[in-house]
């Protein structure tokens, strides 16, 4: 058995990944609305990202709370296309 698979089995959390569909409400004023589709469950290792680490990795972006996700390669495309990620109901 692979060591990484064992870590995922023991410590991974279920997160919900939402993909959204964008519709144009009024083309004259360029107003758009998002409709969230049903969430996809993804197993991921979740850890908190410290404020100093977040400033170093994302300069110019201020965050209140940030998380680091470690996911399987097959779920990468889903995470990149997502509009919203829900971790522990937040």
Beta strands, then each sheet from edge to edge (+ up, - down):
strand 1: 13-18
strand 2: 20-26
strand 3: 31-36
strand 4: 40-48
strand 5: 67-71
strand 6: 84-86
sheet 1: 5+ 4- 1+ 6-
sheet 2: 2+ 3-
end
